[in-house]
Amino acid sequence: MDADSPTYSRSRMLQCLVTAGLVLGAACAPAQVVSVPAAVLNHVEGSAAVSPRGEREWIDARGQPPLQRGDRLWTDRSSRAELQSGAHTLRLASESHVTLEPALEGVTQLALTQGTLAAHVGRMAPGEVLEIGTPQLALRLRQAGDYRIDVDTKAGTTRVTVISGAAVAYGERGENQDVRTGQRLTFRERSLARSPTPAFMAADDFDRWTVARIRGEPTAPPKPVAQVPVQAQAQVQPAAVRTVALTAPAGAPVAAKPAASAVVAQAPAPTVPAMKPVAAAPAVAIIPAPVQAVAKPVAAVVPPVPVPVLAAIKPAPAPAAAVVPAAPAAAPAKPSADANAIAIASANAIALAQKREREAQRQAKAAQDAKETLRAERAQRAVQARRAEEQRKLQAQKAQEEHRLYAQRAEQERRLQARRGDEERRLRAQRAAEEHKLALRAAEDKRIAQAKHAVDQKRLADVAASTRRAEDVRIAQERRAQLARLQDQAGREEQVQREAKARREEQARRQEQARREEQQVREEQQARREEDAARREAWERRQKLMADQWKRDHESWLRQQQQQATQPWRPAPQGVPARRVS
């Protein structure tokens, strides 16, 4: 068939339209959900639980097979976990909940509904997509680097920190916000509403743990330690508890009746030296003069003790029986009955005086111990007060130093932000000028191209517009579906199945329509081929008829020529022209 014929041009146009329809259907039809490489749980500190896809029960994450798409992972309090998915490393802080979402081929989607996630992106292949969804936004990581996402369910915010790399945050209605290296942004709503973020934030335990894991240093699970006030930390625990028992001597007057025992806390038990026993005086050969010297008042031995927790003890006066009158100068050679009675009374008085002296010494020792205990308690309280004051001063100095460092870092961060802002504004102005020039040049090229190819350009513009609309609709549907899945975990899988079924039905319908159009094109081509064959057959038949007619005419002419050759030639009469038989 001739390439310039109308039939060939119409057939070629129909084939182009069918091919464009198939390409558009393939671009608009949603791809089937496929399984991506599983994530492996590399390291767990503390306790972590896994919930397989389609189940509500949680099982221990240790010893479980690799995580598949649709599985959920939870880290308990004071626990951490590390995941490995291809070249990407994901680290979870305590009380974090993450879900591995079903996605297309070459797309990795995570849903972080609570807690903190640190992502280390090693390398990204061309066309690879890594997206992390939260209740407020969808964060798409564009470059290799280190990222941190904090989701605060109580405040309803998501903080995005880009340590290195570049990312784009998408809102519910298509809003987007670029996050570059060194930026820390906090979003509180699905429309990417910004919340104030401190210019400087100190590294926490999770950051230090992440750095230790990157460096390969050994780490230990965090231990939940109760916060102890500074005053309680400064106190010194007592070495022992001393119990002092006071008992008033028999017959001694007391100002106030003390308790049977008194306990002095937070005082070390003093060492009491052993007291030497007082030797008992012999019952005979006792001189009355020394008795008067021994029987001295107890008040001279026991001083007053200023102990607030103990009762004041008054010394007992010397009894009258302790004083023995002097014996007569001249004594008989043999002791009489009166002398024996006097000697016995003197011995009893001496024994009673010695007993009272021992009791006075015991009371004096108890008072001295109480005084030492009180002195030790006061010294310990002074030491505690001094330590508390030193601790308070150290804390005040540390707070001042931290405030000064914070102010310096804030000023440096402000200056850096100002320089970055100026640089970004300059770059934006340059980029806007270049884009304006490129837009003018593109507009001119487009005008020239439209003037040359008006019909083809309109058709291609319509196809491109429909493709963009379908792509925008698909992206919006995927984002809305993803945000809906983050709110409703239970109905997400059913929604995905319904969408997949609808997509398969739509794809089947479009394939059926394309097949019908292709069948129609084939039928038209077959009809044209049959029409061409009939025309060619008619032409051949007409040529054959013409050849037969020419052959008959030629044979008739030959016969006439033969007949004329056999007849004698006669000259034509004058005035009559000769005629030829053809």
C-alpha positions in Angstrom: 0.0 0.0 0.0 1.3 3.4 -0.9 2.5 5.5 2.1 0.9 8.7 0.6 -2.5 7.1 0.1 -5.4 8.3 2.3 -6.1 4.7 3.4 -2.5 4.3 4.7 -2.6 7.7 6.5 -5.9 6.8 8.3 -4.6 3.4 9.3 -1.4 4.9 10.7 -3.3 7.5 12.6 -5.6 4.8 14.2 -2.5 2.8 15.2 -1.0 5.9 16.9 -4.2 6.6 18.8 -4.4 3.0 20.0 -0.7 3.1 21.1 -1.3 6.4 23.0 -4.4 5.0 24.6 -2.5 2.0 25.8 0.4 4.1 27.2 -2.1 6.5 28.9 -4.0 3.5 30.4 -0.7 2.0 31.7 0.3 5.3 33.2 -3.1 6.0 34.8 -3.8 2.4 35.9 -2.5 1.8 39.5 0.3 -0.8 39.8 -0.2 -3.8 41.9 1.0 -3.9 45.4 4.2 -5.9 45.6 6.3 -7.1 48.4 9.6 -5.2 49.1 12.7 -6.5 50.8 11.9 -7.4 54.4 13.3 -5.4 57.3 15.6 -7.2 59.7 15.7 -6.5 63.5 19.4 -6.1 64.1 19.6 -5.0 67.8 17.2 -4.8 70.7 17.9 -3.3 74.1 15.2 -3.9 76.7 11.9 -5.4 75.3 10.2 -5.0 71.9 7.1 -6.5 70.5 5.9 -7.3 66.9 2.4 -7.6 65.6 2.2 -9.5 62.2 0.0 -8.1 59.4 -3.7 -8.8 59.9 -3.3 -9.8 63.6 -4.0 -7.9 66.8 -1.8 -9.9 69.2 1.7 -8.8 70.1 4.6 -11.2 70.4 8.2 -10.8 71.6 10.4 -9.5 68.8 13.5 -11.5 69.8 14.0 -14.6 67.6 11.2 -13.7 65.1 11.7 -13.9 61.3 12.3 -10.7 59.3 9.5 -8.1 59.3 7.2 -8.0 56.3 5.2 -5.2 54.8 2.2 -4.6 57.1 3.9 -5.7 60.3 4.0 -3.4 63.4 6.8 -2.9 65.9 6.6 -1.5 69.4 9.5 -0.6 71.8 8.6 -0.7 75.5 9.6 1.8 78.1 13.4 2.2 78.6 14.0 0.1 75.5 15.5 0.7 72.0 15.6 -1.2 68.7 17.5 -1.0 65.4 16.1 -2.1 62.0 18.0 -2.7 58.8 16.1 -2.4 55.4 18.5 -2.7 52.5 21.0 0.3 52.8 18.8 2.1 55.3 19.2 1.8 59.1 16.2 2.8 61.3 16.6 3.3 65.1 13.6 3.6 67.5 13.6 5.2 70.9 11.5 3.9 73.9 7.7 3.9 73.6 7.8 4.1 69.8 5.3 2.6 67.4 6.1 2.1 63.7 4.3 0.2 60.9 5.9 -1.1 57.6 3.3 0.1 55.0 2.5 -1.9 51.8 4.0 0.1 48.9 4.9 -0.1 45.2 8.0 -1.6 43.8 11.0 0.6 44.7 9.0 2.5 47.4 9.6 2.2 51.1 6.8 3.7 53.3 6.8 3.8 57.1 4.1 5.0 59.5 5.4 6.5 62.8 2.4 7.1 65.0 4.3 7.6 68.3 7.8 8.1 69.6 11.1 8.9 68.0 12.8 7.5 64.8 16.4 8.1 63.7 16.9 7.2 60.0 20.4 6.7 58.5 20.0 6.6 54.7 23.2 5.0 53.1 22.4 5.3 49.4 19.4 5.8 47.2 19.0 4.1 43.8 17.6 6.1 40.9 13.8 6.2 41.2 13.8 4.9 44.8 11.4 6.5 47.2 11.7 6.5 51.1 8.7 8.1 52.8 7.9 8.3 56.5 4.3 9.2 57.5 3.2 10.8 60.8 -0.3 11.9 62.0 0.6 15.5 60.8 2.6 15.0 57.5 4.3 12.8 55.1 8.1 13.2 54.9 9.9 12.1 51.7 13.7 11.7 52.0 15.5 12.8 48.9 19.2 12.3 49.6 21.4 10.0 51.6 22.0 11.3 55.2 20.8 11.3 58.8 17.3 12.3 59.9 15.3 12.3 63.1 11.5 12.5 63.5 9.8 13.0 66.9 6.1 12.5 67.2 4.4 14.0 70.3 0.9 12.6 70.6 0.0 14.8 73.6 1.0 18.1 72.0 -0.1 16.9 68.5 3.1 17.9 66.8 5.9 16.4 64.6 9.4 17.7 64.8 11.7 17.0 61.8 15.5 17.4 62.2 17.7 17.0 59.1 21.3 16.4 60.4 22.5 15.8 56.8 20.7 15.4 53.5 17.4 16.9 52.2 13.7 16.1 52.6 10.3 17.4 51.6 7.3 17.5 54.0 3.9 17.2 52.3 0.6 18.2 53.9 -2.9 16.9 53.4 -3.9 19.2 50.6 -0.7 19.1 48.6 1.3 21.7 50.7 5.0 21.1 50.7 8.0 22.4 52.7 11.7 21.7 52.0 13.8 20.8 54.9 17.6 21.1 54.3 20.7 20.2 56.2 20.9 21.7 59.7 17.2 22.7 59.9 14.8 21.7 62.7 11.1 22.3 62.0 8.0 21.6 64.1 4.6 21.1 62.5 1.4 20.9 64.5 -1.4 20.5 61.8 -1.9 18.6 58.6 -1.6 21.9 56.7 2.1 22.2 57.7 1.4 24.9 60.3 4.7 25.8 61.9 5.3 25.8 65.7 8.2 27.7 67.3 11.3 25.6 67.6 14.3 26.4 69.9 17.4 27.5 68.0 19.6 25.1 70.0 18.7 21.8 71.6 21.1 19.7 73.7 21.8 16.1 72.7 19.8 13.6 74.7 20.4 9.9 75.6 18.9 8.7 72.4 21.3 10.9 70.3 24.3 9.6 72.2 23.0 6.0 71.8 22.6 6.5 68.1 26.1 7.9 67.8 27.5 5.0 69.8 25.7 2.5 67.4 27.1 4.3 64.4 30.6 4.2 65.8 30.2 0.5 66.8 30.7 1.2 70.5 29.1 -1.1 73.1 25.9 0.2 74.5 23.8 -0.9 77.6 20.0 -0.7 78.0 19.0 2.4 80.0 18.0 1.7 83.6 15.0 3.4 85.0 16.4 5.4 87.9 14.2 7.5 90.2 15.1 11.2 90.4 16.5 12.0 93.8 16.4 15.6 95.1 19.7 17.3 95.6 19.0 17.7 99.4 18.5 14.0 99.7 21.6 13.3 97.8 23.7 15.6 100.0 22.6 13.8 103.2 25.1 11.4 104.7 23.6 8.1 105.9 24.3 7.3 109.6 26.8 4.6 110.3 24.8 3.2 113.2 21.9 4.0 115.5 22.8 4.5 119.2 20.3 3.7 121.9 20.9 5.3 125.2 19.2 4.0 128.3 19.0 6.3 131.3 18.0 5.0 134.7 17.8 7.3 137.8 19.6 6.0 140.9 17.6 4.8 143.8 16.5 7.6 146.0 17.8 10.4 143.8 15.4 13.3 143.2 14.6 14.0 139.5 13.3 17.2 138.0 11.3 15.4 135.3 10.8 11.7 134.8 12.8 10.6 131.7 11.7 8.0 129.3 13.0 4.5 129.8 15.1 4.8 126.6 15.9 7.6 124.1 17.1 7.1 120.5 19.4 9.6 118.8 19.4 9.1 115.0 22.1 9.8 112.5 24.9 9.6 115.0 27.7 7.0 115.0 27.9 4.9 118.1 30.8 6.2 120.2 33.3 3.9 121.7 32.8 3.6 125.5 36.0 2.8 127.3 35.9 0.0 129.8 35.6 1.2 133.3 37.8 -0.3 136.0 35.9 -1.9 138.8 36.2 -0.3 142.2 37.8 -2.7 144.6 35.6 -3.4 147.7 37.0 -2.2 151.0 37.8 -4.9 153.6 35.3 -5.3 156.4 37.9 -4.9 159.1 40.7 -2.4 160.0 38.8 0.6 158.6 39.7 4.1 159.7 36.8 6.5 159.9 38.7 9.4 158.5 39.1 7.9 155.0 35.4 7.1 155.0 34.6 10.8 155.2 37.0 11.5 152.2 35.4 8.8 150.0 31.8 9.8 150.7 31.9 13.0 148.7 28.9 14.5 147.0 27.9 13.1 143.5 27.1 16.6 142.3 30.8 17.3 142.0 31.2 14.3 139.7 28.1 14.6 137.4 28.0 18.0 135.6 24.7 19.2 134.1 24.2 17.9 130.5 22.3 20.2 128.1 20.7 17.4 126.0 17.3 18.5 124.6 15.9 15.0 124.1 16.9 13.8 127.6 15.6 14.9 131.0 18.0 16.8 133.3 19.2 14.6 136.1 20.0 16.2 139.5 22.8 14.7 141.5 21.8 12.9 144.6 23.0 14.4 147.9 25.4 12.4 150.0 23.4 10.3 152.5 23.8 10.9 156.1 24.9 7.3 156.6 28.0 8.0 154.5 29.5 10.2 157.3 30.8 8.2 160.2 31.8 9.9 163.5 35.4 9.7 164.5 36.4 6.9 166.8 37.8 7.5 170.2 41.6 8.0 170.4 42.3 5.2 172.8 41.0 1.8 171.8 41.0 -1.3 174.1 43.3 -4.1 173.2 40.4 -6.4 172.4 37.6 -5.2 170.4 34.4 -5.0 172.3 30.8 -5.5 170.9 30.4 -1.8 170.3 33.7 -1.6 168.3 32.6 -4.5 166.1 29.2 -2.8 165.5 31.0 0.4 164.6 33.4 -1.5 162.2 30.5 -3.2 160.5 28.6 0.1 160.2 31.7 1.7 158.8 32.1 -1.1 156.2 28.5 -0.8 155.2 28.8 2.9 154.8 32.0 2.5 152.7 30.3 -0.1 150.5 27.2 2.1 150.1 29.5 5.1 149.2 31.4 3.0 146.6 28.1 1.8 145.1 26.8 5.4 144.9 30.2 6.5 143.4 30.0 3.8 140.7 26.4 4.8 140.0 27.5 8.5 139.7 30.3 7.5 137.4 27.9 5.5 135.3 25.5 8.4 135.1 28.4 10.8 134.3 29.6 8.4 131.5 26.0 8.3 130.1 25.8 12.1 130.2 29.2 12.3 128.5 28.1 9.8 125.8 24.9 11.8 125.3 27.0 15.0 125.0 29.4 13.3 122.5 26.4 12.0 120.5 24.9 15.5 120.4 28.2 17.0 119.4 28.6 14.4 116.6 25.0 15.1 115.5 25.6 18.8 115.4 28.9 18.3 113.5 27.2 16.0 111.0 24.4 18.5 110.5 26.9 21.2 109.9 28.7 19.0 107.4 25.4 18.3 105.7 24.5 22.0 105.6 27.9 22.8 104.2 27.6 20.1 101.5 24.1 21.3 100.6 25.4 24.9 100.3 28.3 23.7 98.2 26.0 21.6 96.0 23.6 24.6 95.7 26.5 26.9 94.7 27.8 24.3 92.2 24.3 24.0 90.7 24.0 27.7 90.5 27.4 28.0 88.8 26.5 25.1 86.4 23.1 26.8 85.6 24.9 30.1 84.9 27.5 28.4 82.7 24.7 26.5 80.8 22.8 29.7 80.4 25.9 31.5 79.1 26.6 28.6 76.7 23.0 28.5 75.6 23.0 32.3 75.0 26.3 32.0 73.0 24.9 29.1 70.9 21.6 30.9 70.4 23.5 33.9 69.2 25.7 31.8 66.9 22.6 30.0 65.6 20.8 33.3 65.0 23.8 34.7 63.1 24.0 31.4 61.1 20.3 31.5 60.4 20.6 35.1 59.3 23.5 34.3 56.9 21.6 31.3 55.6 18.5 33.4 55.1 20.5 36.0 53.2 22.1 33.3 51.1 18.8 31.6 50.5 17.2 34.9 49.5 20.1 35.6 47.1 19.8 32.1 45.6 16.1 32.4 45.3 16.5 35.8 43.5 19.0 34.3 41.1 16.9 31.2 40.6 13.8 33.3 40.0 15.7 35.4 37.4 17.0 32.2 35.7 13.6 30.7 35.8 12.1 33.8 34.3 14.6 33.8 31.5 14.0 30.1 31.0 10.3 30.6 31.1 10.5 33.4 28.4 12.7 31.2 26.2 10.4 28.2 26.7 7.4 30.3 25.9 9.0 31.5 22.7 10.0 27.9 21.8 6.5 26.8 22.7 4.9 29.5 20.5 7.1 28.6 17.6 6.4 24.9 18.0 2.7 25.5 18.4 2.7 27.6 15.2 4.4 24.7 13.3 2.5 21.8 14.8 -0.9 23.1 15.9 -2.9 19.9 15.6 -0.3 17.5 17.0 0.6 19.9 19.8 -3.1 20.2 20.8 -3.5 16.4 20.9 -0.2 16.0 22.8 -1.3 18.7 25.3 -4.6 17.0 25.8 -2.9 13.7 26.5 -0.3 15.3 28.8 -3.0 17.2 30.7 -5.1 14.0 31.2 -1.9 12.2 32.3 -1.1 14.9 34.8 -4.6 15.0 36.1 -4.7 11.3 36.5 -1.3 11.4 38.2 -2.4 14.3 40.5 -5.6 12.4 41.4 -3.6 9.2 42.1 -1.1 11.1 44.3 -3.9 12.9 46.2 -5.7 9.6 46.7 -2.5 7.9 47.9 -1.8 10.7 50.4 -5.4 10.8 51.7 -5.4 7.1 52.0 -2.1 7.2 53.8 -3.3 9.8 56.3 -6.5 7.9 56.8 -4.5 4.7 57.5 -2.5 6.5 60.1 -5.8 7.4 62.0 -7.6 4.2 61.5 -5.3 1.2 61.7 -8.1 -1.4 61.7 -9.8 -0.3 58.5 -6.7 0.5 56.5 -6.1 -3.0 55.2 -9.7 -3.3 54.0 -9.4 0.1 52.3 -6.2 -1.0 50.5 -7.9 -4.2 49.4 -10.9 -2.3 48.0 -8.7 0.2 46.2 -6.5 -2.6 44.8 -9.7 -4.4 43.6 -11.1 -1.3 42.0 -7.7 -0.6 40.3 -7.6 -4.2 39.0 -11.2 -3.8 37.7 -10.4 -0.4 36.1 -7.2 -1.8 34.5 -9.2 -4.9 33.2 -11.9 -2.6 31.9 -9.3 -0.4 30.1 -7.5 -3.4 28.8 -10.8 -4.8 27.5 -11.6 -1.4 25.9 -8.1 -1.3 24.3 -8.6 -4.8 23.1 -12.0 -3.9 21.5 -10.5 -0.8 19.8 -7.6 -2.9 18.5 -10.1 -5.6 17.3 -12.1 -2.8 15.6 -8.9 -1.5 14.0 -8.0 -5.0 12.8 -11.5 -5.4 11.4 -11.3 -2.1 9.5 -7.8 -3.1 8.2 -9.2 -6.5 7.1 -12.2 -4.7 5.4 -9.8 -2.4 3.6 -7.6 -5.3 2.5 -10.7 -7.1 1.2 -11.9 -3.9 -0.6 -8.4 -3.5 -2.1 -8.4 -7.2 -3.2 -11.9 -6.7 -4.8 -10.8 -3.6 -6.6 -7.6 -5.3 -7.8 -9.7 -8.3 -8.9 -12.1 -6.0 -10.8 -9.2 -4.2 -12.4 -7.6 -7.5 -13.4 -11.0 -8.7 -14.8 -11.3 -5.4 -16.8 -7.8 -5.8 -18.1 -8.5 -9.4 -19.1 -11.7 -8.3 -20.9 -9.8 -5.5 -22.6 -7.1 -8.0 -23.7 -9.8 -10.4 -25.0 -11.5 -7.5 -26.9 -8.2 -6.4 -28.4 -7.4 -9.9 -29.4 -10.8 -10.3 -31.1 -10.4 -6.9 -32.8 -6.9 -7.9 -33.9 -8.1 -11.2 -35.3 -11.0 -9.5 -37.2 -8.6 -6.9 -38.6 -6.3 -9.7 -39.8 -9.1 -11.5 -41.5 -10.2 -8.3 -43.3 -6.6 -7.8 -44.3 -6.4 -11.3 -45.7 -9.7 -10.8 -47.5 -8.5 -7.5 -49.0 -5.3 -9.2 -50.1 -7.1 -12.0 -52.0 -9.5 -9.5 -53.9 -8.1 -7.6 -56.9 -7.3 -4.0 -56.4 -9.6 -1.7 -58.1 -9.0 2.0 -58.5 -11.5 4.1 -56.8 -13.8 6.1 -59.0 -13.1 9.7 -59.3 -14.7 11.9 -56.6 -15.1 9.0 -54.1 -12.4 8.7 -51.4 -11.1 5.3 -50.6 -12.1 3.9 -47.2 -10.1 1.7 -44.9 -11.6 -1.0 -42.7 -10.1 -0.9 -39.3 
